[in-house]
Amino acid sequence: MESTRYTLIQRVKDPKNGHAWTSFVEAYEGYIDAVLLRVGIGRDEAKDLGQEILLKLWKQLPSFDYQPNRGKFRSWLYQIIRNTA
């Protein structure tokens, strides 16, 4: 996966921007699944948890203050995945 696109993060903060959300899901769904499998979640449960995580992200991203100089977006995402798992 390529590095986080700052513009995508900014666009997806608008919950009404369906195109941005679709792009976001396409970009990060595989990463979410990979982390869930890596922490020992089975494939069937990973699909359900993946949907739960995407819902959390959809709710949290509008208030998320992405500052690349303070850390990677995927580090924040990883914590959400681990906490949900």
C-alpha positions as CSV (number, residue, x, y, z in Angstrom):
1,M,0.0,0.0,0.0
2,E,1.3,3.4,-0.8
3,S,1.6,6.0,1.9
4,T,-1.5,7.8,3.2
5,R,-2.8,10.5,0.9
6,Y,-3.4,13.6,2.9
7,T,-6.0,14.9,0.4
8,L,-8.1,11.6,0.8
9,I,-8.1,12.0,4.6
10,Q,-9.3,15.6,4.2
11,R,-12.0,14.6,1.7
12,V,-13.3,11.7,3.7
13,K,-13.8,13.9,6.7
14,D,-17.0,15.0,5.0
15,P,-19.4,12.1,5.8
16,K,-21.5,13.1,2.8
17,N,-18.7,12.6,0.3
18,G,-19.5,9.1,-0.9
19,H,-16.8,9.1,-3.6
20,A,-14.1,9.9,-1.0
21,W,-15.5,7.2,1.3
22,T,-15.4,4.6,-1.4
23,S,-11.8,5.5,-2.2
24,F,-10.9,5.3,1.5
25,V,-12.5,1.9,1.9
26,E,-10.7,0.6,-1.3
27,A,-7.4,1.9,0.1
28,Y,-7.7,0.6,3.6
29,E,-10.0,-2.4,3.7
30,G,-7.2,-4.8,2.9
31,Y,-5.0,-3.3,5.6
32,I,-7.8,-3.7,8.1
33,D,-8.3,-7.3,7.2
34,A,-4.5,-8.0,7.3
35,V,-4.1,-6.6,10.8
36,L,-7.1,-8.5,12.0
37,L,-5.8,-11.8,10.6
38,R,-2.3,-11.0,12.1
39,V,-3.7,-10.6,15.6
40,G,-5.4,-14.0,15.3
41,I,-9.0,-13.1,14.3
42,G,-10.6,-15.7,12.0
43,R,-11.6,-14.8,8.5
44,D,-15.4,-14.9,9.1
45,E,-15.1,-12.8,12.3
46,A,-12.6,-10.5,10.5
47,K,-15.2,-9.5,7.9
48,D,-17.7,-8.5,10.7
49,L,-15.1,-6.7,12.7
50,G,-13.9,-5.0,9.5
51,Q,-17.3,-3.5,9.0
52,E,-17.5,-2.4,12.6
53,I,-14.1,-0.7,12.3
54,L,-15.2,1.1,9.1
55,L,-18.3,2.3,10.9
56,K,-16.1,3.6,13.7
57,L,-13.8,5.4,11.2
58,W,-16.8,6.9,9.4
59,K,-17.9,8.4,12.8
60,Q,-14.4,9.4,14.0
61,L,-12.8,10.8,10.8
62,P,-14.8,14.1,10.7
63,S,-13.1,15.2,13.9
64,F,-9.8,13.5,13.3
65,D,-6.9,16.0,13.1
66,Y,-4.4,14.4,10.8
67,Q,-0.9,15.8,11.4
68,P,1.6,13.8,9.4
69,N,4.5,15.4,11.3
70,R,3.2,13.9,14.6
71,G,2.8,10.3,13.3
72,K,1.5,8.1,10.6
73,F,-2.2,7.8,9.8
74,R,-1.8,4.0,9.7
75,S,-0.5,4.0,13.3
76,W,-3.7,5.6,14.5
77,L,-5.7,3.2,12.3
78,Y,-3.8,0.3,13.7
79,Q,-4.7,1.3,17.2
80,I,-8.4,1.4,16.3
81,I,-8.2,-2.0,14.7
82,R,-6.3,-3.5,17.7
83,N,-8.7,-2.0,20.2
84,T,-11.7,-3.3,18.3
85,A,-10.2,-6.8,18.0
